[in-house]
Amino acid sequence: MIASSTDSVSTFDERGLLVVGPGVLGRLVATLWHEQFPTAHVVAESRTPASHGALRSTLPFLELRLAQASAVNVPRFRHVVFCAPPSQNEDYVGAVRRAVEQYWSGAESPEDTATFIFTSSVGVYREPTTPATVLREDSPVVTEPTEPGASPSALKLLACEEAVRAANGTVLRLAGLYNLERGPHRFWLSQGKVRGDPEGLISLVSYHDAARAVVAALQQPQLHGETLVVVDGQPLSRRQICEIARQHPLYANYSMPTFEDDQASTKSRPPGKRFDATQSRAKLGQFKYDFESFAAFMEQMAGREDVVSGHHARMDRA
Ligand SMILES: NC(=O)c1ccc[n+]([C@@H]2O[C@H](COP(=O)([O-])OP(=O)(O)OC[C@H]3O[C@@H](n4cnc5c(N)ncnc54)[C@H](OP(=O)(O)O)[C@@H]3O)[C@@H](O)[C@H]2O)c1
């Protein structure tokens, strides 16, 4: 796909970036991009104006726009990341398709670094049935919404992925995202109960590293039509995630939650998903995670006075 000469100026801004979905991840990506390319034009597109006040005060370099207002004749960007989740989107596949077809300049050659990134989820992989199974980029994905472990959005995400790869964009399947204040640990500890096997494994990645992976992907030449996995090196059980979080001062006063499937027969329990993401790391330029595990992240956060006192550093801020 090659941009036409009538496209407006952002097509020719070599480092221009459009972030569709300026939530926790999108803001981190925008920030990292701006730090690396301070003069680049960075635009954020949201569905509603709800976040615009906060975005204006925290990320003043961002130009803001609304999805509905940008249906026709919008400038194309060489770098686009679609990082809005499927929730609360009636036509999610349509929104992703529009972004890849109408917002992106496309890549002019296989070496071109013009990149479209779609942030999908490891939730699209079929649930393994044996604990020894290690999933890789091309492991089987969900085909039926009724499959055990199939998330309601898995089929929607897969349809989006297909549209993105067909246009030579790249899919990053992200593990469960967390920062200090957001993620499964926060949800479970504040709910006081957990649905699911306490020993079932969850693969995670920090928002910080997920954003770094997106920024790395946005700059890789020859990364077109690929599917990569972004996941840290240590899957943890639901129980371990809660135990680790409770060692941080922010969660020290929370009790361990109750696990609703604690009594289920061990045979009927799916073991959870573990990954070997070696290939993906290589394709992201030998990408190295700053946090190899949730435990390492929490330990490092606990050692930070600014975090404990409530002034969070960028890497864990929402
Ligand atoms: N959270 C996880 O554990 C997890 C796991 C795997 C993958 N992911 C993926 O990671 C990405 C980032 O997630 P996140 O946690 O950063 O999300 P988030 O904080 O919930 O932010 C979502 C943002 O997208 C905006 N948005 C929603 N629909 C939109 C649309 N159609 N067009 C433009 N903007 C839209 C929302 O604002 P408005 O509603 O105001 O527009 C909000 O700013 C998503 O693609 C998600 O599917 C998340």
The ligand as a Gaussian input file, in Angstrom:
#p B3LYP/6-31G(d) Opt

LIG

0 1
 N       -5.128000      -5.332000      29.850000
 C       -4.609000      -6.505000      29.514000
 O       -4.301000      -7.353000      30.361000
 C       -4.353000      -6.808000      28.049000
 C       -3.885000      -8.075000      27.693000
 C       -3.592000      -8.325000      26.355000
 C       -3.787000      -7.328000      25.411000
 N       -4.274000      -6.120000      25.784000
 C       -4.441000      -5.066000      24.758000
 O       -3.565000      -4.016000      25.090000
 C       -4.045000      -2.788000      24.532000
 C       -3.946000      -1.669000      25.541000
 O       -4.773000      -1.893000      26.648000
 P       -4.869000      -0.814000      27.831000
 O       -4.968000      -1.579000      29.096000
 O       -3.813000       0.225000      27.681000
 O       -6.282000      -0.139000      27.510000
 P       -7.005000       0.991000      28.357000
 O       -6.105000       1.591000      29.369000
 O       -8.313000       0.437000      28.795000
 O       -7.248000       2.137000      27.277000
 C       -8.055000       2.021000      26.208000
 C       -8.095000       3.374000      25.478000
 O       -8.651000       3.185000      24.183000
 C       -9.654000       4.184000      23.951000
 N      -10.562000       3.582000      22.975000
 C      -11.469000       2.599000      23.155000
 N      -12.047000       2.278000      21.979000
 C      -11.475000       3.067000      21.033000
 C      -11.626000       3.207000      19.628000
 N      -12.503000       2.483000      18.950000
 N      -10.858000       4.121000      18.978000
 C       -9.983000       4.873000      19.646000
 N       -9.788000       4.795000      20.981000
 C      -10.524000       3.906000      21.657000
 C      -10.198000       4.464000      25.340000
 O      -10.708000       5.745000      25.503000
 P      -12.188000       6.175000      25.111000
 O      -13.092000       5.018000      25.455000
 O      -12.437000       7.420000      25.879000
 O      -12.083000       6.434000      23.672000
 C       -8.914000       4.426000      26.180000
 O       -8.198000       5.624000      26.082000
 C       -5.434000      -3.109000      23.996000
 O       -5.327000      -3.327000      22.604000
 C       -5.803000      -4.408000      24.686000
 O       -6.724000      -5.185000      23.925000
 C       -4.563000      -5.833000      27.078000

